[in-house]
Amino acid sequence: MYNINRYLTVMMLGLILAMASAWWYSAHYRQHFSKYEYGIYQAKLEMLDKCDVGRVVILGDSRAGMAYDPAALGNSVRNFALTSHTAIEGYYLARKILACPSKPETFVLAYSPDQFNALTWFWTNSIQMGLLTETDLDEISAVAAQTGDRNLYKSDFGSEPPPRIKNWLYAHDFPAYDFAAITGAMMDRTNRYKTNIANYGQVLRDKGLIVNPIDNGCANKASPEAGPIHFSPSPIVNSYYAKLIDILQENHVNTIIAPLPYSKFTYDKISNAFTEQFKNYNNELIKNKSRIHMSDEQFFPMDNCLFSDEFHVNAKGAQLFSLHFKSALEGTTPLAPQREKPHD
């Protein structure tokens, strides 16, 4: 006779086993299905764990990760910029770097204006690739609530779980959040494991430099900064950017808010009002901060054919930009103002 209870029990056990297997795979085999950024993240996390931070640290998004080349800037430079990073991640990176036994002498902050609003990849990059802890996420959700910013937490009980539960699920590799990456890996003709291992080794060898895997030739599209007339940061990024500047000032670390390269195609389309507002925003935040300086030129134009796409320089562009900024780092060009003796 057909036993419905036994059938339901076996089906439930099967579902539990399938979920447990998927969860195990998500937690322990990320290098097999994650995008190429995974190897890059793991290399920089290893540098952080070993406190291989040098004397000069670069923080920023992928533009900075590909533009600031430690080989051209000097052996003491480490590039901790990462894909789609904002000042939220930058604050936690800086806090961990400053906890190292020998902290850096200089920080270089190089965040694209677009990254003061774009939080699209926060969960799929920074969190799923292991950068932030559950404790960090709980702090972030509290700041999101304080600022009223709903970009990271859409609803308490709507289309996603409450913040605390969402934080826990992401921090513990809930497999449902990896479904797109896993299915993408199954359809991808490239071997993501080999790609991630190769990227991991390259980033460690090059002290944090990211090499763009895509080369579309000369830039013939404009990056998002070419669109808006007004610069307006999201409340949560604004809050963390201020916290980042404060923690660097409090630790008596010399800091440069540094330029990023833009293709001529993009540069010619960025409005003067937008650039002025971005500079004024930074100037207001660093007012009375004796350790924090802003480069005179925040938007640095370069030839279109020094770019792999509308955002990122190619290898030649990185070398030329880094050699130029090396002089700025030493205070010998208008890109960085002459530093006054700190008055801490």
JONOR-V27335 format. One record per pair of residues at least 6 apart in sequence whose ideal C-beta (glycine too) atoms are under 7 Angstrom apart, sorted by the first residue. I is the first residue (numbers start at 1). J is the second residue. If there is no record, write none. Layout:
BEGIN
i: <I & I>
j: <J & J>
END
This chain:
BEGIN
i: <22 & 23 & 23 & 26 & 26 & 26 & 27 & 30 & 31 & 31 & 31 & 31 & 32 & 32 & 32 & 33 & 33 & 33 & 33 & 33 & 34 & 34 & 34 & 34 & 35 & 36 & 36 & 36 & 36 & 37 & 37 & 37 & 38 & 38 & 39 & 39 & 39 & 39 & 39 & 39 & 40 & 40 & 40 & 40 & 41 & 41 & 41 & 41 & 42 & 43 & 43 & 43 & 44 & 44 & 44 & 44 & 45 & 45 & 46 & 47 & 47 & 48 & 48 & 51 & 51 & 52 & 53 & 53 & 53 & 53 & 54 & 54 & 54 & 54 & 55 & 55 & 55 & 55 & 56 & 56 & 56 & 56 & 56 & 56 & 57 & 57 & 57 & 57 & 57 & 57 & 58 & 58 & 58 & 58 & 58 & 58 & 58 & 58 & 59 & 59 & 59 & 59 & 59 & 59 & 59 & 59 & 60 & 60 & 60 & 60 & 60 & 61 & 61 & 61 & 61 & 61 & 61 & 61 & 62 & 62 & 62 & 62 & 62 & 62 & 63 & 63 & 63 & 63 & 64 & 64 & 64 & 65 & 65 & 65 & 65 & 65 & 66 & 66 & 66 & 66 & 66 & 67 & 67 & 67 & 67 & 67 & 68 & 68 & 68 & 68 & 68 & 69 & 69 & 69 & 69 & 70 & 70 & 70 & 70 & 70 & 70 & 70 & 71 & 72 & 72 & 72 & 72 & 73 & 73 & 73 & 77 & 78 & 78 & 79 & 79 & 79 & 80 & 80 & 81 & 83 & 84 & 84 & 85 & 85 & 86 & 86 & 86 & 86 & 87 & 87 & 87 & 87 & 87 & 88 & 88 & 88 & 88 & 89 & 89 & 89 & 90 & 91 & 91 & 91 & 91 & 92 & 92 & 94 & 94 & 94 & 94 & 95 & 97 & 97 & 98 & 98 & 103 & 104 & 105 & 106 & 106 & 106 & 107 & 107 & 107 & 108 & 108 & 109 & 109 & 109 & 110 & 110 & 112 & 112 & 113 & 113 & 113 & 114 & 114 & 114 & 116 & 116 & 116 & 117 & 117 & 119 & 119 & 119 & 122 & 123 & 126 & 127 & 128 & 128 & 133 & 134 & 134 & 134 & 137 & 137 & 138 & 138 & 140 & 141 & 141 & 141 & 143 & 143 & 144 & 144 & 144 & 147 & 147 & 147 & 148 & 149 & 149 & 149 & 151 & 151 & 152 & 153 & 153 & 154 & 156 & 160 & 161 & 169 & 170 & 185 & 202 & 203 & 203 & 212 & 212 & 212 & 214 & 214 & 215 & 215 & 216 & 216 & 218 & 218 & 218 & 219 & 219 & 219 & 219 & 219 & 219 & 220 & 221 & 222 & 222 & 222 & 222 & 223 & 223 & 223 & 223 & 225 & 225 & 225 & 226 & 226 & 226 & 228 & 229 & 229 & 229 & 230 & 230 & 230 & 231 & 231 & 231 & 231 & 241 & 242 & 245 & 245 & 245 & 245 & 248 & 248 & 248 & 249 & 249 & 249 & 252 & 252 & 253 & 254 & 255 & 255 & 255 & 256 & 256 & 256 & 257 & 257 & 257 & 257 & 258 & 258 & 259 & 259 & 259 & 259 & 259 & 259 & 260 & 261 & 261 & 261 & 261 & 261 & 262 & 262 & 262 & 263 & 263 & 263 & 263 & 264 & 264 & 264 & 265 & 266 & 267 & 267 & 270 & 275 & 275 & 278 & 279 & 282 & 283 & 286 & 286 & 290 & 290 & 290 & 291 & 291 & 293 & 293 & 293 & 295 & 295 & 295 & 296 & 296 & 296 & 297 & 297 & 302 & 302 & 302 & 306 & 306 & 306 & 306 & 306 & 307 & 307 & 307 & 308 & 313 & 325 & 327 & 328 & 328 & 329 & 331 & 331>
j: <175 & 173 & 175 & 173 & 175 & 178 & 173 & 38 & 38 & 39 & 193 & 196 & 185 & 192 & 193 & 178 & 181 & 182 & 185 & 192 & 129 & 181 & 192 & 196 & 181 & 195 & 196 & 199 & 213 & 83 & 125 & 129 & 129 & 196 & 195 & 196 & 197 & 198 & 199 & 200 & 82 & 199 & 203 & 210 & 82 & 129 & 130 & 131 & 200 & 200 & 203 & 204 & 80 & 82 & 203 & 208 & 130 & 131 & 204 & 78 & 208 & 96 & 97 & 100 & 101 & 78 & 78 & 97 & 100 & 104 & 76 & 77 & 78 & 104 & 76 & 104 & 105 & 106 & 76 & 77 & 104 & 105 & 106 & 108 & 78 & 80 & 97 & 104 & 107 & 108 & 64 & 68 & 77 & 79 & 80 & 81 & 108 & 110 & 80 & 81 & 90 & 93 & 94 & 107 & 108 & 109 & 81 & 85 & 109 & 110 & 111 & 81 & 83 & 84 & 85 & 111 & 112 & 115 & 81 & 83 & 84 & 210 & 311 & 312 & 112 & 260 & 311 & 312 & 81 & 110 & 260 & 79 & 81 & 82 & 83 & 210 & 210 & 212 & 312 & 313 & 318 & 260 & 261 & 313 & 318 & 321 & 79 & 81 & 110 & 322 & 325 & 209 & 318 & 319 & 322 & 77 & 78 & 79 & 206 & 207 & 208 & 209 & 206 & 319 & 322 & 323 & 326 & 322 & 326 & 329 & 207 & 207 & 208 & 207 & 208 & 209 & 93 & 208 & 110 & 125 & 121 & 125 & 115 & 126 & 111 & 115 & 119 & 237 & 111 & 237 & 240 & 241 & 244 & 140 & 236 & 237 & 240 & 126 & 131 & 132 & 244 & 240 & 243 & 244 & 247 & 132 & 136 & 107 & 244 & 247 & 248 & 247 & 103 & 104 & 247 & 251 & 251 & 253 & 254 & 253 & 254 & 256 & 248 & 253 & 255 & 256 & 258 & 255 & 257 & 258 & 258 & 260 & 225 & 260 & 225 & 231 & 278 & 223 & 224 & 225 & 233 & 234 & 237 & 233 & 234 & 151 & 152 & 234 & 152 & 170 & 132 & 170 & 170 & 177 & 171 & 167 & 168 & 171 & 167 & 171 & 164 & 167 & 152 & 153 & 163 & 167 & 236 & 239 & 152 & 153 & 236 & 235 & 236 & 239 & 235 & 234 & 235 & 236 & 234 & 236 & 236 & 163 & 166 & 160 & 162 & 166 & 169 & 177 & 177 & 192 & 211 & 209 & 210 & 308 & 312 & 314 & 308 & 309 & 308 & 314 & 308 & 309 & 304 & 305 & 307 & 263 & 265 & 304 & 307 & 309 & 310 & 265 & 310 & 265 & 266 & 269 & 310 & 262 & 266 & 310 & 311 & 266 & 270 & 274 & 266 & 269 & 270 & 274 & 271 & 273 & 274 & 273 & 274 & 277 & 274 & 277 & 278 & 281 & 285 & 285 & 285 & 286 & 289 & 292 & 255 & 291 & 292 & 289 & 291 & 292 & 291 & 344 & 291 & 291 & 291 & 292 & 293 & 293 & 295 & 336 & 282 & 286 & 294 & 295 & 295 & 325 & 295 & 297 & 298 & 299 & 300 & 335 & 300 & 300 & 302 & 313 & 317 & 321 & 299 & 300 & 301 & 302 & 304 & 307 & 310 & 301 & 303 & 304 & 304 & 310 & 299 & 301 & 299 & 298 & 299 & 298 & 298 & 294 & 294 & 292 & 294 & 342 & 343 & 344 & 342 & 344 & 336 & 337 & 339 & 328 & 335 & 336 & 334 & 335 & 337 & 334 & 335 & 313 & 317 & 321 & 313 & 314 & 316 & 317 & 320 & 313 & 314 & 317 & 314 & 321 & 335 & 333 & 335 & 336 & 336 & 338 & 339>
END
